[in-house]
Amino acid sequence: QVQLLESGGGLVQTGDSLKLSCVVSGGTFSLYVMGWFRRAPGKESEFVAAMSRSGNTMRSADSVQGRFTISRDNAKNTVYLQMNSLKPEDTAVYYCAAALGLGVASHVTRDKYDYWGQGTQVIVSS
């Protein structure tokens, strides 16, 4: 059974940084496209970033470009989300997800992903 476990969330101030981690177990990590999504209070789930199986290709939402960076370490079965220059509108529960597939261009919607973590809360105070 594939399991994803996020960590690294917390309460920070505007302009601060956080690094989220997501460890995958029970599957072959290098076969998964990995993504991050978030859900803010009262809002729909939003795509944040995705990375190809090899780590050579990534895609991120316009709202986080230049501030958030996705990365992965296939040796550690872990995907990361480095979040810099955080804003109050980044407040959300952040979820990592794994998809059996290729490329990242199409992996921007929830239905493309097969496995999900339980989420980690990020709160950015103004």
C-alpha positions, -999 to +999 in steps of 0.1 A: +000+000+000+014+033-011+015+059+017+025+096+016+034+115+047+039+153+047+057+173+073+072+208+077+041+229+080+036+255+107+029+291+116+051+317+101+051+355+094+048+372+060+081+370+042+093+339+060+103+306+045+092+270+050+103+237+035+077+209+033+087+173+029+067+143+017+080+108+022+066+080+000+065+044+012+051+012-001+058+019-038+086+027-063+091+064-058+111+068-090+080+058-110+058+086-098+053+121-110+050+140-078+029+171-071+018+195-044-017+209-041-032+232-014-066+240-001-072+273+016-102+278+039-134+281+019-117+276-014-112+248-040-081+227-041-053+244-061-024+230-080+009+243-067+038+224-084+047+191-100+079+174-109+087+146-134+100+112-123+136+120-131+134+155-116+144+171-148+111+188-155+089+208-132+058+230-134+044+254-109+013+276-106+016+313-116+007+323-080+039+307-066+064+310-095+096+326-083+088+319-047+082+281-044+105+254-057+097+217-059+125+192-057+129+154-051+154+130-039+147+096-054+173+080-031+152+092-001+118+086-016+111+122-008+097+153-025+101+188-012+084+221-015+107+251-006+084+281+000+100+315+002+086+350+006+054+336+021+022+356+020-010+354+040-027+341+009-004+311+010-022+299+041-037+265+034-034+228+040-007+215+016-010+180+002+015+160-017+004+135-044+019+108-065+009+098-101+018+069-122+026+086-155+050+106-175+058+142-178+043+171-158+024+192-184-009+174-177-004+168-140-020+200-128-054+185-117-063+163-089-077+136-111-043+129-126-029+116-092-033+082-077-021+086-041-024+114-016-010+124+017-030+136+047-018+172+044+002+196+065-011+230+076+007+262+067-004+295+083+011+328+073+003+357+096+004+393+083 
